[in-house]
Amino acid sequence: APASPAGPVSERRGVPVPAFEGTALDGSPLSITKFLGKRTLLWGFNPELPGARTIARSLAAIAPERVTANFQVVGFAQGSSAETTSAFLKDAGLEFPVFLDATGAFATKIYRQPPPLWAIFIDADGNMISETTYFPTDVPAPEKVTEQSFRQWLRIGLPGELPLAPEFSAQKFDGAGEFKLSSLRGKPVILMFFLYTCPHCHDALKFLRDELPKLAAGKRPKLIGVSIQGSELSVREELKSQGIDLFDTIVRDDDVAIRNKYGALQGVPVILLIDGQGRITARTQGWRADRDPPLARMRLAKLAGQTPPMLLSQSGYSGNDFCTVCHESEAATFELTQHATALTTLAKHGADGRSECVTCHVVGYGKPGGYAIAKPEPALENVGCETCHGRGGPHLSPEHVVAENYEPVCATCHTSEHSLGFKYASFLPRVSHASLAKLSPEDKQAYIAARGKPRNDLLPENVAKVGSEACASCHAQEFAKWKAHPHAKHSPEIGCESCHGGGADHVAEGAVRKGTIMSLADKCGSCAMTQLCGSCHSEEREPGFQFHMREKIEHQRHSDKPLQGLVSNAPPKASVAAVLDSVFSAAAGGR
């Protein structure tokens, strides 16, 4: 059951951002506290430096998503005038708050020796989660490399996850002519982007050196390497010295055309498995000794047409990737559901650091080998396979689901506090692999488009309405506050029953009052109220409304009872105080 673990409302995941007050471009006072409450990208820059323009192009690519993904960008202009900075931002097409920090006063609170260019990502509670001072300029398409980093920080999607392997042609090493990916159609392929000096690439190649011979020769995949740097002589000598010169073909990518097509611009190795029909069946970035070898063994066996070995974690949770190897169709339907983006939803609301929220949006939270806020495991993000089917699924947890009845499992998270209008019978088809698999391609696109849209089935059904005046005799104070609010003056009237459901059963003679009307004060504000208010205040009608729930609800509140867990647009006061009162560690020695 998703009982909230004991502890603070939000877990500290990084160093608190230091308090700072300065001057904005227009000369008005500006405080860093203004930006607490949503994920924020802090960017320190000198507009006169060439590298600043490259980063500006990266920010221009993600800036249009600020409203829909609920994040902000804040600049710190260092070492230049307001006029020069304003002209720079206008030329780059950037419009976001900017501090004039000519002396680098803010940066000195973080760095012992402030760099000319830097970026820091802070979460909604003011924790600094990631930072960088490295922005490559000596590589092709450097703005795309930086953009990918920013997208990863902000959880707004990475390009390059393609279902079909893009065609490419390139010159082979050793002057052996041109290679075309399509020349291998009908055969399985391992496409690996690598750097010849990278130790992680070496480890991955050593694994392939040992594993590929175990596959049947006639079905063994071809290993194609894309070298991202280095002369042919240097690459060959290093591979031979390491005992890993096993590529069937190595090609050059000097103009980064192949890396752009595959979204392989940041970090190596990037390994893609491509089946005989040219479909990308798996993608791995980096190489982790604790996870990638068993997963790769399963994937390689399937790619070669063999029965994959079952190599699930015996001490923790494995994650969706392991399940997907054998349950491909189920994985495809899972991607259609809101379960697949559950943690991203929290991140947009600034609640991905709050244990009482995270517990129902990840796999195995608070359990051995499960997701942890302080040390997040990407493979266990979102409501994954093992959330519904148990750790290792029926293979390791046959008792998790009894007689194919998932209702008790669903009810652990879909409680009345968090999930308005939850009805197991009507909700199940929305996540059922069997139901979703029957949808046509057109219906699947329509289903995806409808995800997260307002619903009109959240309140109790088949209960007659009696009008708001019928509520006044017992709820005089609440009625008076409502009467003065624009809801009461709206046409048609947005009355008591618009939010609480029909009142006929509640006001009936001799009725049991409790439980016959929808109470909202005992509901999770961020979950329940977002659903309820969003049925009218939709993204189409009022963009960004869901991210400003606190101020909207407070504006029309007519009950003295506080809503539970309302975290849509501001952290708890205690969290803000902790940020402002903290003595930042950099002051005593730097990061």
Secondary structure, DSSP 8 states (H G I E B T S, - for coil): -----SS-SS---SEE----EEEETTS-EEEGGGGTTSEEEEEEE-TTSHHHHHHHHHHHHHGGGHHHHTEEEEEEE-SS-HHHHHHHHHHHT--S-EEE-TT-TTGGGT-SS--SSEEEEE-TTSEEEEEE-----SSSSHHHHHHHHHHHHHTS--TT--SB----EEEBGGG--EEEGGGGTTS-EEEEEE-TT-HHHHHHHHHHHHHGGGS-GGG--EEEEEE-SS-HHHHHHHHHHHT----SEEEE-TT-HHHHHHT--SSS-EEEEE-TTSBEEEEEES--TTTHHHHHHHHHHHHTTS-------SSS---HHHHHHH-HHHHHHHTTSGGGGHHHHHHHTT-TT-HHHHTTTBSSTTSTTS--SSS--GGGBSS-HHHHH-TTHHHH-TTSSBTTB-HHHHHTTS-TTT-TT--HHHHHHHH-HHHHHTS-HHHHHHHHHHTT---S--S-SS-----GGGGTTT-HHHHHHHHTSHHHHSSS---HHHHH---HHHHSTT---TTSS---TTSBIIIIIHHHHHTTS-TTTSTTGGGGHHHHHHHH---SS--BS--SS---HHHHHHHHH---GGGGT--
